[in-house]
Amino acid sequence: MSPDSHRRFQRIRWTIFGLLVASYMMVYFHRMAPGAVSADLMQTFGTSGAALGSLAAMYYYIYTAMQVPSGVLADTLGPRLSVTIGALVAGGGSLLFGLAPDFMTASIGRFFVGLGVSVVFVGLMKWNTVWFSEQRYGLVSGLTLLLGNVGSILAAGPLAVLLLQYSWRSVFVTAGFISILLALLSWWIVRNRPQDAGFPSVRAMAGEAEEPPRERHWWHELRAVLGNRAVWPGFWVNFGITGSLFAFAGLWGLPLMRDVFDLSGSDASLYTTAALAGFAGGSFLMGGLSDRIGRRRPVILGAGVLSCAVWLGLMLLPWGPGFSGFLLYTLLGLSAGGFVVTYAAAKEVVRPANAGMAIAVVNTGLFLGAAIMQPLFGALIDAGWDGTLLEGVRVYDLQSYRYGLAASAGFAAMATFAALRITETRCRNISLPPVAP
């Protein structure tokens, strides 16, 4: 490839990457925003903690159910079409949620948001497998999560500040229009493969043999992925570690600081912002570390051990607002950042053509964990509620929150045991023959 062609390739690759990441930022924004507007939602719709958890988790229910279909869509139709349609549906759902006159309509809007955004991440990660080499996949995946988490950070502290000036309804209506705009840009700019933009494949550029074409119907390929035992440990790692973080940072982390330590919503949001910043940084650092040391399992296992320790610290240590609170919240996010390596581990134990399906299976665990934990956490703190109300909103004490924290610690412990079963690939696809020296 000539220098001019190489520069053109880099420009097109990073332009498409940036656009897909912008859509991914909206995925994280919608995922985490209920935490910042929890009090507004409880007041608007008159809900309990369990009901609010179910409303927030509506996103996760459909997101979880759509992960394997998302992998099939990414591997068959390609990221361009799947991300475009997904962003359109998510935009419509956000508009419906922001304009909802009652709890049921809000739940339907949240459902369509989850349905739309469910295809974006797997489509993006599949696109990464085609446009970047295997040796850079961990780092690029970490960069993807780092940038995508800008959306979750915006849904914490900055959103809390924005809510001082604008209603929660205005925020979600605006988010809907942004998603629709990104859908139109995706259809115009995104290309599924370098070959679609007039370039050779990344494997051809590196002098490697092309991956074999799909020889069977996608249904048979999906059965092969689901029957591959090496894929499933990553599912359980994400179920326990990242699922519990998303449930906490996306809904219950802010109310804990507000209820237990009497912080304002904007001040409490700083702690969930710290957790999400730790998660973003941890994703980037652990993805890069895994590529650098040439190993997958030690990084994932270390993340699990750290997650268990932090959940126990939140339960048992005499922490509070200030340094100790920021440290624990940041470490909680940092530990969950190890989940990014599970995607690399999963796609390296299946044929490259089935990478989207493998990533989708692993990703399902994350959202199933969050879908279960958000209402479970709410039900557990409801069980300990002493009847205190403030302006019609339930207020919970520290002991009530400890019940939810204990469940989160249990999820993380289960994930740590699953990490021991991760197949070590040494950062290469073990389904393909080794590259000759």
Secondary structure, DSSP 8 states (H G I E B T S, - for coil): --HHHHHHHHHHHHHHHHHHHHHHHHHHHHHHHHHHTHHHHHHHHT--HHHHHHHHHHHHHHHHHTHHHHHHHHHHT-HHHHHHHHHHHHHHHHHHHHT-SSHHHHHHHHHHHHHHHTTHHHHHHHHHHHHS-GGGHHHHHHHHHHHHHHHHHHTTHHHHHHTTTS-HHHHHHHHHHHHHHHHHHHHHH--SSGGGGT---HHHHTT--------S-HHHHHHHHHT-TTTHHHHHHIIIIIHHHHHIIIIIHHHHHHHHH---HHHHHHHHHHHHHHHHHHHHHHHHHHHHHT-SHHHHHHHHHHHHHHHHHHHHS---TTHHHHHHHHHHHHHHGGGHHHHHHHHTSS-GGGHHHHHHHHHHHHHHHHHHHHHHHHHHHHHT--S-EETTEE---HHHHHHHHHHHHHHHHHHHHHHTT----TTS-TTS-----
